[in-house]
């Protein structure tokens, strides 16, 4: 699916526009197919069995899906609302993907990072694992990702100094 998406990008946009992410990813005509596939992965609880490369591919699709917000339901970070709008994304799978994406450096994955950071506000309590992931997002070079992580930490009751967390990563 990533290959097909990238083929569509190449046929639709110039290389400089693709590199600068000046694209209309929401205009990709096969989102419904991708959403069905991800829904199937979620229904069959198969995210844990994905290889690292498959996780990265899924994270790439999540990144490109940012303005639709269906794969990670980040656009309305209401506590208790679903983590994904295409199926039941288990907390362990969400944290597994968040832990993976926070370590990745490719600019095309930045949009996935801030989606995960924002979606953390859907949790009702700040666990140690969630706090660790959010602190890692606070170290990201992208200001929007850091801002989303800081907002999530505060929304979950974190009382430590956020500026110290952010400054460590700069």
Backbone as a chain_set.jsonl record, in Angstrom:
{"seq": "XXXXXXXXXXXXXXXXXXXXXXXXXXXXXXXXXXXXXXXXXXXXXXXXXXXXXXXXXXXXXXXXXXXXXXXXXXXXXXXXXXXXXXXXXXXXXXXXXXXXXXXXXXXXXXXXXXXXXXXXXXXXXXXXXXXXXXXXXXXXXXXXXXXXXXXXXXXXXXXXXXXXXXXXXX", "coords": {"N": [[0.813, -1.198, 0.0], [1.988, 1.2, 0.695], [3.805, 1.47, -1.384], [2.037, 1.764, -3.547], [0.829, 4.165, -2.792], [3.041, 5.892, -2.889], [3.625, 5.721, -5.6], [1.36, 6.979, -6.634], [1.816, 9.522, -5.572], [4.163, 10.259, -6.986], [3.179, 10.311, -9.581], [1.428, 12.398, -9.388], [2.547, 14.682, -8.184], [5.359, 16.963, -8.175], [8.866, 16.135, -7.679], [10.197, 18.078, -5.91], [7.949, 19.144, -4.563], [6.942, 16.868, -3.308], [9.066, 16.2, -1.602], [9.083, 18.435, 0.06], [6.711, 18.066, 1.234], [4.475, 19.304, 0.166], [1.761, 18.516, -0.581], [-1.459, 17.062, -1.28], [-2.446, 14.898, 0.646], [-4.848, 13.861, 1.541], [-6.284, 13.705, -0.744], [-5.66, 11.329, -1.926], [-6.863, 8.577, -3.649], [-7.263, 6.002, -2.558], [-7.74, 5.754, 0.177], [-9.863, 4.542, 1.548], [-9.47, 1.816, 1.087], [-7.037, 1.447, 2.453], [-7.857, 2.113, 5.047], [-9.703, 0.039, 5.499], [-7.945, -2.142, 5.494], [-6.28, -1.577, 7.707], [-8.256, -1.615, 9.674], [-8.877, -4.303, 9.584], [-6.44, -5.413, 10.47], [-6.51, -4.454, 13.09], [-8.89, -5.645, 14.065], [-8.179, -8.315, 13.994], [-6.188, -8.345, 15.77], [-3.426, -8.017, 15.02], [-1.326, -6.203, 15.027], [0.798, -6.45, 16.811], [2.303, -8.448, 15.715], [3.557, -7.39, 13.538], [6.446, -6.784, 11.582], [9.405, -4.741, 12.15], [9.88, -3.182, 9.852], [7.341, -3.292, 8.635], [5.877, -1.976, 10.602], [6.99, 0.586, 10.376], [6.136, 1.2, 7.788], [3.354, 1.254, 8.217], [3.274, 3.395, 10.02], [4.14, 5.416, 8.311], [1.921, 5.577, 6.601], [0.044, 6.376, 8.481], [1.116, 8.871, 9.104], [0.727, 10.239, 6.669], [-1.991, 10.31, 6.703], [-2.788, 12.28, 8.364], [-4.442, 14.629, 8.094], [-6.908, 13.59, 7.7], [-7.338, 11.933, 9.82], [-8.23, 9.365, 10.477], [-6.885, 6.911, 10.912], [-5.279, 7.242, 13.235], [-7.02, 8.597, 15.757], [-6.687, 11.528, 16.281], [-7.643, 14.104, 16.039], [-9.697, 14.865, 17.685], [-9.02, 14.941, 20.716], [-10.416, 13.778, 23.049], [-10.726, 12.609, 26.33], [-11.024, 9.131, 26.769], [-12.16, 8.649, 24.294], [-12.069, 6.795, 21.154], [-8.878, 5.466, 20.12], [-8.325, 5.043, 17.497], [-10.113, 5.651, 14.509], [-10.914, 3.65, 12.87], [-11.125, 1.219, 14.019], [-10.7, -0.935, 16.931], [-8.089, 0.068, 18.498], [-5.736, -1.258, 20.455], [-4.424, -0.328, 23.651], [-1.833, -1.255, 24.231], [-0.851, -1.753, 21.64], [-1.022, 0.82, 20.551], [0.853, 2.147, 22.188], [3.119, 0.68, 21.503], [3.47, 1.361, 18.786], [3.774, 4.141, 19.113], [6.124, 4.207, 20.61], [7.875, 3.229, 18.749], [7.693, 5.138, 16.604], [8.644, 7.458, 17.809], [11.36, 7.163, 17.805], [12.184, 7.39, 15.215], [13.654, 9.183, 12.527], [13.039, 10.273, 10.014], [11.727, 12.932, 8.081], [9.218, 12.596, 6.888], [7.757, 11.217, 8.695], [7.09, 12.837, 10.775], [4.504, 13.876, 10.958], [3.111, 11.687, 11.928], [4.203, 11.468, 14.44], [3.272, 13.754, 15.915], [0.576, 13.199, 15.887], [0.355, 10.904, 17.5], [1.345, 11.983, 19.874], [-0.625, 13.922, 20.456], [-2.924, 12.302, 20.601], [-2.519, 10.984, 22.955], [-3.83, 12.339, 24.927], [-6.253, 11.158, 25.14], [-6.186, 9.217, 27.023], [-6.991, 8.205, 30.372], [-5.354, 8.321, 32.538], [-1.991, 8.99, 33.546], [0.388, 6.824, 32.833], [3.505, 5.174, 33.636], [4.781, 4.22, 31.308], [3.455, 5.678, 29.312], [4.128, 8.276, 30.099], [6.903, 8.161, 29.681], [7.03, 7.859, 26.882], [5.817, 10.267, 26.09], [7.625, 12.146, 27.163], [9.785, 11.54, 25.541], [8.743, 12.397, 23.074], [8.722, 15.082, 23.683], [11.313, 15.734, 23.251], [11.632, 15.903, 20.573], [12.731, 17.273, 17.444], [10.793, 18.739, 16.098], [8.673, 21.424, 16.598], [5.854, 21.445, 16.819], [5.239, 18.8, 17.441], [6.522, 18.616, 19.935], [4.968, 20.508, 21.323], [2.406, 19.289, 21.271], [2.97, 17.003, 22.786], [3.65, 18.153, 25.249], [1.194, 19.382, 25.891], [-0.355, 17.104, 26.202], [0.926, 15.843, 28.36], [0.385, 17.714, 30.419], [-2.435, 17.673, 30.374], [-2.842, 15.15, 31.342], [-2.118, 15.371, 33.919], [0.559, 15.733, 34.625], [3.049, 17.212, 36.591], [5.594, 18.135, 36.573], [8.442, 20.188, 35.526], [8.025, 21.407, 32.351], [9.558, 22.932, 30.614], [12.172, 22.224, 31.196], [12.186, 19.604, 30.315], [11.822, 19.959, 27.562], [14.057, 21.559, 26.93], [16.226, 19.838, 27.295], [16.295, 18.323, 24.977], [17.096, 20.041, 23.05]], "CA": [[0.0, 0.0, 0.0], [2.9, 2.349, 0.693], [4.323, 1.567, -2.752], [0.976, 2.337, -4.375], [0.687, 5.557, -2.397], [4.184, 6.637, -3.418], [3.447, 5.791, -7.059], [0.373, 8.033, -6.851], [2.499, 10.791, -5.317], [5.078, 10.53, -8.097], [2.384, 10.636, -10.767], [0.578, 13.558, -9.132], [3.304, 15.836, -7.693], [6.772, 17.058, -8.553], [9.767, 15.715, -6.601], [10.371, 19.085, -4.856], [6.718, 19.242, -3.764], [6.872, 15.67, -2.47], [10.079, 16.31, -0.549], [8.672, 19.494, 0.984], [5.382, 17.668, 1.706], [3.448, 20.203, -0.373], [0.89, 17.564, -1.266], [-2.788, 16.873, -0.697], [-2.52, 13.467, 0.941], [-6.259, 13.482, 1.677], [-6.789, 13.474, -2.09], [-5.31, 9.991, -2.393], [-8.151, 7.905, -3.842], [-7.353, 4.649, -1.982], [-7.768, 5.757, 1.64], [-10.847, 3.575, 2.034], [-8.801, 0.509, 1.07], [-6.064, 1.45, 3.557], [-8.631, 2.086, 6.291], [-10.22, -1.33, 5.652], [-6.823, -3.017, 5.832], [-5.904, -1.295, 9.097], [-9.362, -2.119, 10.494], [-8.71, -5.762, 9.635], [-5.306, -5.657, 11.371], [-6.968, -4.196, 14.453], [-9.885, -6.649, 14.438], [-7.497, -9.602, 14.171], [-5.121, -8.082, 16.75], [-2.189, -8.398, 14.352], [-0.288, -5.175, 15.055], [1.95, -6.931, 17.579], [3.101, -9.367, 14.903], [4.194, -6.685, 12.418], [7.893, -6.57, 11.645], [9.765, -3.322, 12.289], [9.677, -2.54, 8.545], [5.9, -3.124, 8.448], [5.453, -0.911, 11.516], [7.403, 1.856, 9.77], [5.216, 1.453, 6.674], [2.073, 1.668, 8.799], [3.474, 4.742, 10.558], [4.187, 6.324, 7.161], [0.537, 5.798, 6.181], [-0.574, 7.189, 9.544], [1.612, 10.243, 8.919], [0.075, 10.824, 5.508], [-3.423, 10.348, 7.013], [-2.958, 13.246, 9.455], [-5.538, 15.582, 7.946], [-8.15, 12.832, 7.729], [-7.421, 11.536, 11.215], [-8.992, 8.139, 10.681], [-6.054, 5.817, 11.421], [-5.107, 7.647, 14.63], [-8.066, 9.592, 15.988], [-6.017, 12.577, 17.049], [-8.246, 15.417, 15.83], [-10.555, 15.174, 18.841], [-8.378, 14.199, 21.81], [-11.273, 13.719, 24.224], [-10.428, 11.427, 27.143], [-11.922, 7.998, 26.623], [-12.6, 8.412, 22.918], [-11.24, 5.772, 20.5], [-7.543, 5.831, 19.653], [-8.389, 4.973, 16.041], [-11.483, 5.742, 14.01], [-11.188, 2.532, 11.966], [-11.221, -0.02, 14.781], [-10.29, -0.912, 18.328], [-6.64, 0.077, 18.656], [-5.415, -1.579, 21.849], [-3.456, 0.568, 24.286], [-0.481, -1.814, 24.049], [-0.45, -1.526, 20.248], [-0.815, 2.257, 20.423], [2.136, 2.467, 22.825], [4.175, 0.047, 20.708], [3.688, 2.211, 17.617], [4.304, 5.427, 19.584], [7.512, 3.977, 21.011], [8.647, 3.078, 17.506], [7.757, 6.371, 15.809], [9.424, 8.49, 18.501], [12.782, 6.936, 17.527], [12.444, 7.526, 13.783], [14.119, 10.541, 12.201], [12.656, 10.74, 8.679], [10.747, 14.021, 8.15], [7.893, 12.157, 6.437], [7.071, 10.591, 9.827], [6.79, 13.855, 11.779], [3.054, 13.985, 11.119], [2.672, 10.579, 12.794], [4.65, 11.757, 15.808], [2.391, 14.664, 16.653], [-0.722, 12.54, 16.065], [0.457, 10.063, 18.695], [1.496, 12.862, 21.045], [-1.936, 14.521, 20.742], [-3.882, 11.254, 20.956], [-2.274, 10.552, 24.337], [-4.806, 13.007, 25.79], [-7.427, 10.297, 25.221], [-6.027, 8.335, 28.172], [-7.563, 8.758, 31.603], [-4.311, 8.443, 33.56], [-0.619, 9.017, 33.067], [1.175, 5.67, 33.272], [4.949, 5.364, 33.481], [5.124, 4.023, 29.896], [2.917, 6.82, 28.579], [4.961, 9.417, 30.446], [8.195, 7.98, 29.008], [6.832, 8.153, 25.453], [5.564, 11.702, 25.933], [8.889, 12.86, 27.382], [10.585, 11.358, 24.324], [8.186, 13.323, 22.082], [9.143, 16.43, 24.089], [12.686, 15.921, 22.771], [11.619, 15.899, 19.113], [13.107, 18.558, 16.836], [9.618, 19.439, 15.58], [8.019, 22.216, 17.646], [4.454, 21.056, 16.975], [5.26, 17.531, 18.166], [6.829, 18.948, 21.33], [3.805, 21.188, 21.89], [1.358, 18.294, 21.493], [3.4, 16.161, 23.899], [3.532, 18.947, 26.479], [-0.23, 19.519, 26.187], [-0.828, 15.807, 26.697], [1.448, 15.647, 29.715], [-0.379, 18.577, 31.33], [-3.809, 17.181, 30.435], [-2.837, 13.909, 32.12], [-1.778, 15.668, 35.3], [1.995, 15.834, 34.886], [3.298, 18.467, 37.292], [7.009, 18.502, 36.482], [8.765, 21.323, 34.655], [8.048, 21.051, 30.921], [10.649, 23.607, 29.906], [13.389, 21.422, 31.376], [12.062, 18.435, 29.452], [12.054, 20.399, 26.193], [15.412, 22.072, 26.744], [17.175, 18.729, 27.212], [16.364, 17.817, 23.621], [17.511, 21.075, 22.081]], "C": [[0.856, 1.262, 0.0], [3.456, 2.556, -0.709], [3.283, 2.203, -3.659], [0.771, 3.813, -4.059], [1.821, 6.399, -3.002], [4.136, 6.74, -4.942], [2.442, 6.883, -7.415], [1.015, 9.409, -6.642], [3.36, 11.197, -6.502], [4.326, 10.929, -9.354], [1.628, 11.953, -10.62], [1.358, 14.825, -8.799], [4.741, 15.798, -8.163], [7.649, 16.586, -7.389], [10.006, 16.791, -5.535], [9.133, 19.235, -3.964], [6.579, 18.047, -2.824], [7.853, 15.794, -1.308], [9.699, 17.35, 0.5], [7.293, 19.215, 1.588], [4.3, 18.684, 1.327], [2.513, 19.371, -1.245], [-0.465, 17.55, -0.571], [-2.973, 15.377, -0.467], [-3.968, 12.998, 1.065], [-6.892, 13.192, 0.319], [-6.445, 12.105, -2.656], [-6.581, 9.165, -2.491], [-8.301, 6.542, -3.151], [-7.368, 4.635, -0.451], [-8.744, 4.73, 2.198], [-10.247, 2.177, 2.094], [-7.802, 0.404, 2.228], [-6.794, 1.351, 4.893], [-9.209, 0.695, 6.551], [-9.122, -2.292, 6.081], [-6.404, -2.815, 7.292], [-6.998, -1.794, 10.046], [-9.262, -3.636, 10.648], [-7.552, -6.142, 10.564], [-5.728, -5.489, 12.826], [-7.941, -5.282, 14.92], [-9.241, -7.999, 14.731], [-6.325, -9.499, 15.145], [-3.746, -8.499, 16.217], [-1.088, -7.345, 14.407], [0.965, -5.654, 15.782], [2.854, -7.834, 16.744], [3.773, -8.685, 13.71], [5.696, -6.581, 12.637], [8.163, -5.078, 11.816], [9.499, -2.583, 10.974], [8.184, -2.319, 8.281], [5.337, -2.06, 9.385], [5.79, 0.453, 10.924], [6.489, 2.2, 8.597], [3.849, 1.907, 7.181], [2.178, 3.09, 9.352], [3.556, 5.78, 9.446], [2.758, 6.63, 6.694], [-0.22, 6.626, 7.213], [-0.152, 8.648, 9.386], [0.89, 10.933, 7.765], [-1.428, 11.004, 5.737], [-3.759, 11.446, 8.016], [-4.179, 14.135, 9.295], [-6.904, 14.905, 7.812], [-8.401, 12.357, 9.16], [-8.209, 10.265, 11.458], [-8.151, 7.014, 11.283], [-5.687, 6.038, 12.881], [-6.093, 8.794, 14.848], [-7.551, 10.738, 16.843], [-6.725, 13.926, 16.98], [-9.195, 15.835, 16.95], [-10.026, 14.382, 20.035], [-9.168, 14.208, 23.116], [-10.95, 12.468, 25.037], [-11.497, 10.342, 26.978], [-12.404, 7.735, 25.214], [-11.632, 7.439, 22.229], [-9.893, 6.317, 20.016], [-7.459, 5.811, 18.13], [-9.857, 5.04, 15.633], [-11.827, 4.609, 13.05], [-11.294, 1.204, 12.706], [-10.709, 0.158, 16.191], [-8.773, -1.044, 18.43], [-6.326, -0.116, 20.129], [-4.352, -0.615, 22.374], [-2.035, 0.048, 24.082], [0.022, -1.604, 22.631], [-0.188, -0.048, 19.991], [0.56, 2.635, 20.983], [3.307, 1.854, 22.07], [4.51, 0.913, 19.493], [4.269, 3.565, 18.021], [5.773, 5.298, 19.962], [8.41, 3.805, 19.795], [8.805, 4.421, 16.806], [8.614, 7.437, 16.485], [10.918, 8.352, 18.213], [13.163, 7.211, 16.081], [12.723, 8.981, 13.422], [13.607, 11.093, 10.874], [11.565, 11.808, 8.777], [9.336, 13.605, 7.732], [7.1, 11.505, 7.563], [6.707, 11.588, 10.929], [5.293, 13.961, 12.022], [2.497, 12.844, 11.967], [3.045, 10.872, 14.242], [3.668, 12.66, 16.541], [0.985, 14.101, 16.799], [-0.712, 11.676, 17.325], [0.552, 10.921, 19.953], [0.152, 13.478, 21.431], [-2.938, 13.475, 21.221], [-3.672, 10.738, 22.373], [-3.243, 11.217, 25.308], [-6.094, 12.194, 25.929], [-7.366, 9.356, 26.422], [-6.576, 9.014, 29.426], [-6.514, 8.97, 32.683], [-2.938, 8.379, 32.907], [0.142, 7.833, 33.664], [2.651, 5.975, 33.051], [5.348, 5.231, 32.01], [4.645, 5.191, 29.045], [3.75, 8.069, 28.852], [6.313, 9.349, 29.734], [8.089, 8.338, 27.527], [6.631, 9.65, 25.251], [6.816, 12.532, 26.189], [9.799, 12.718, 26.166], [10.067, 12.268, 23.214], [8.571, 14.766, 22.415], [10.564, 16.747, 23.623], [12.751, 16.054, 21.247], [12.031, 17.262, 18.566], [11.92, 19.389, 16.35], [8.854, 20.13, 16.709], [6.569, 21.79, 17.877], [4.345, 19.732, 17.732], [5.534, 17.787, 19.643], [5.63, 19.589, 22.012], [2.678, 20.199, 22.193], [1.708, 17.391, 22.672], [3.252, 16.899, 25.229], [2.07, 19.125, 26.877], [-0.795, 18.217, 26.75], [-0.326, 15.542, 28.108], [0.64, 16.459, 30.722], [-1.813, 18.07, 31.484], [-3.923, 15.919, 31.285], [-2.337, 14.109, 33.541], [-0.305, 15.725, 35.627], [2.288, 17.2, 35.501], [4.761, 18.898, 37.238], [7.225, 19.669, 35.544], [8.859, 20.874, 33.197], [9.205, 21.722, 30.198], [11.95, 22.833, 30.06], [13.361, 20.188, 30.491], [12.395, 18.831, 28.029], [13.487, 20.842, 25.979], [16.45, 20.955, 26.637], [17.354, 18.256, 25.783], [16.871, 18.834, 22.621], [19.004, 21.253, 22.068]], "O": [[0.498, 2.266, -0.615], [3.566, 3.692, -1.171], [3.609, 3.084, -4.455], [0.562, 4.62, -4.965], [1.585, 7.474, -3.554], [4.565, 7.746, -5.508], [2.64, 7.626, -8.377], [0.795, 10.336, -7.422], [3.297, 12.334, -6.968], [4.781, 11.788, -10.109], [1.231, 12.557, -11.616], [0.896, 15.928, -9.093], [5.273, 14.742, -8.505], [7.219, 16.632, -6.236], [10.018, 16.461, -4.349], [9.255, 19.43, -2.755], [6.15, 18.197, -1.68], [7.5, 15.52, -0.161], [9.963, 17.166, 1.688], [6.77, 20.022, 2.357], [3.341, 18.896, 2.069], [2.483, 19.505, -2.468], [-0.595, 17.972, 0.578], [-3.579, 14.682, -1.282], [-4.278, 11.855, 0.728], [-7.916, 12.514, 0.239], [-6.891, 11.757, -3.749], [-7.315, 9.059, -1.508], [-9.397, 5.982, -3.167], [-7.044, 3.615, 0.157], [-8.466, 4.111, 3.225], [-10.489, 1.435, 3.046], [-7.739, -0.623, 2.903], [-6.389, 0.588, 5.77], [-9.207, 0.223, 7.689], [-9.342, -3.155, 6.931], [-6.2, -3.786, 8.021], [-6.693, -2.339, 11.107], [-9.533, -4.178, 11.719], [-7.667, -7.082, 11.352], [-5.35, -6.284, 13.687], [-7.828, -5.778, 16.041], [-9.696, -8.737, 15.605], [-5.566, -10.452, 15.32], [-3.006, -9.233, 16.873], [-0.003, -7.579, 13.874], [2.077, -5.294, 15.398], [4.042, -7.965, 17.038], [4.486, -9.341, 12.95], [6.156, -6.321, 13.749], [7.265, -4.252, 11.647], [8.954, -1.479, 10.984], [7.8, -1.272, 7.759], [4.424, -1.324, 9.011], [4.97, 1.37, 10.964], [6.108, 3.358, 8.427], [3.258, 2.838, 6.634], [1.266, 3.895, 9.17], [3.09, 6.906, 9.618], [2.419, 7.782, 6.425], [-1.032, 7.479, 6.855], [-0.975, 9.554, 9.519], [0.488, 12.091, 7.885], [-2.068, 11.78, 5.027], [-4.899, 11.535, 8.473], [-4.89, 14.375, 10.27], [-7.935, 15.577, 7.811], [-9.533, 12.379, 9.645], [-8.798, 10.095, 12.525], [-8.661, 6.237, 12.09], [-5.777, 5.11, 13.685], [-6.003, 9.834, 14.194], [-7.945, 10.887, 18.0], [-6.436, 14.809, 17.788], [-9.462, 17.022, 17.135], [-10.515, 13.293, 20.333], [-8.649, 14.598, 24.162], [-10.904, 11.371, 24.479], [-12.698, 10.606, 27.039], [-13.004, 6.691, 24.957], [-10.497, 7.279, 22.678], [-9.785, 7.459, 19.57], [-6.614, 6.487, 17.543], [-10.731, 4.539, 16.341], [-12.915, 4.6, 12.474], [-11.528, 0.169, 12.083], [-10.332, 1.257, 16.598], [-8.243, -2.155, 18.446], [-6.613, 0.752, 20.954], [-3.492, -0.152, 21.625], [-1.129, 0.828, 23.79], [1.2, -1.307, 22.432], [0.763, 0.301, 19.292], [1.33, 3.348, 20.34], [4.381, 2.453, 22.006], [5.679, 1.168, 19.204], [5.159, 4.082, 17.345], [6.574, 6.185, 19.665], [9.577, 4.195, 19.82], [9.919, 4.808, 16.451], [9.248, 8.239, 15.8], [11.665, 9.319, 18.359], [14.349, 7.259, 15.755], [12.094, 9.894, 13.957], [13.736, 12.293, 10.634], [10.577, 11.61, 9.484], [8.36, 14.205, 8.182], [5.902, 11.262, 7.414], [6.076, 11.209, 11.916], [4.857, 14.118, 13.162], [1.497, 13.031, 12.66], [2.288, 10.558, 15.16], [3.274, 12.361, 17.669], [0.267, 14.473, 17.727], [-1.652, 11.712, 18.119], [-0.079, 10.626, 20.969], [-0.174, 13.547, 22.616], [-3.714, 13.731, 22.142], [-4.57, 10.111, 22.936], [-3.455, 10.706, 26.408], [-6.939, 12.521, 26.762], [-8.377, 8.763, 26.798], [-6.615, 10.241, 29.519], [-6.746, 9.711, 33.638], [-2.764, 7.782, 31.845], [0.495, 7.838, 34.844], [2.997, 6.929, 32.354], [6.151, 6.019, 31.51], [5.361, 5.642, 28.151], [4.043, 8.834, 27.933], [6.809, 10.362, 29.242], [8.948, 9.033, 26.985], [7.213, 10.237, 24.339], [7.045, 13.525, 25.498], [10.503, 13.659, 25.799], [10.864, 12.855, 22.482], [8.729, 15.585, 21.51], [10.967, 17.911, 23.608], [13.825, 16.296, 20.695], [11.714, 18.292, 19.161], [12.031, 20.607, 16.207], [8.438, 19.48, 17.668], [6.106, 21.776, 19.017], [3.458, 19.566, 18.569], [4.853, 17.234, 20.507], [5.309, 19.252, 23.151], [2.065, 20.267, 23.259], [0.836, 17.05, 23.471], [2.782, 16.329, 26.213], [1.734, 19.034, 28.057], [-1.616, 18.233, 27.667], [-1.079, 15.066, 28.958], [0.253, 15.938, 31.768], [-2.347, 18.039, 32.593], [-4.97, 15.651, 31.876], [-2.15, 13.145, 34.283], [0.056, 15.762, 36.803], [1.831, 18.225, 34.994], [5.12, 19.929, 37.807], [6.304, 20.094, 34.847], [9.699, 20.039, 32.861], [9.773, 21.147, 29.269], [12.753, 22.797, 29.128], [14.396, 19.769, 29.974], [13.155, 18.14, 27.351], [14.079, 20.531, 24.946], [17.457, 21.12, 25.949], [18.445, 17.83, 25.406], [17.055, 18.505, 21.449], [19.521, 22.078, 21.315]]}, "num_chains": 1, "name": "protein.A"}
